[in-house]
Amino acid sequence: MLLRRTLRTGLAAVCAATLVAAPLLVPTTASAVRAEAAMQSITIKVAKTAINVRGTRGLDAGRVKVTVRGAGAAEIVKLDAGYEDREFKKDLAAAGKGDMKALKRALARVQFLGGFEAGGSGTVVLPGGGEYTVFSFASRDLAHFGAGAVKEAPMPDVDGRIVGKTGPKWGGSSMLPAKGTFLFKNADRTVPHFVVLQQVKEGTTADEVLEFLQTEEGPPPFLRAGMETASLSPGRSMTVDYDLPPGHYVVMCFFPDPHMKGMPHALMGMLKIIHLM
Ligand SMILES: [Cu+2]
């Protein structure tokens, strides 16, 4: 967040200087501050035995700031009416074991709205009033919370974009600051995607990563740093706060493709090298 704080501080200084000459800027600045302060916020705590969601009393749908803590990543989803928790859990487990029927059933009845690793945060958009479900591969439990009608909230400033596209392939920024917030958008009309940002040895190409993933031969091109997001259904977007060492990273998605016998998208070539400065 250092870069953004620096930018904001710089901006504030410019505004302060301008104010002397243009006092009309005062209300604009004040309302911008209010908009940011008014962003709704929930905290998800993941434990092996239970998932707890705090801050949901009186929650409106629309953009919500989400912070995740605990034993693993949390994913926010909306299940179709009549698709029960039990079926969802069963289909997820079966899909993980390569059952394509179960994967297709889940994809037809679940909207993936985003989420974060433990320690992660960002914003997700709840598309309307109703019940939402939170799941984690690190927990046996599911959690639920409700939201009222949509209240519009502005998207936070972002430092760059990572866009999933039909192919599957990646679009968006080739360069990002090492700390900040990126917009993750799934512009693919067909399947969900999630983002894995994995640091690679400088100069590594996408083809080299693909070859390693396909053969698992030779030394891995990966370094230690990385992060990932939860999945997003087609047409959805989220913002993701991140803080990583500068360097070269590969953007990958490992969502199993239902039309390719569950092959993870990265193995279908959904790989892109980006630079974090
Ligand atoms: Cu994908």
Boltz pocket constraint, residues with backbone or C-beta under 6 A from the ligand:
constraints:
  - pocket:
      binder: B
      contacts: [[A, 168], [A, 191], [A, 192], [A, 193], [A, 194], [A, 253], [A, 254], [A, 255], [A, 265], [A, 270]]
      max_distance: 6.0
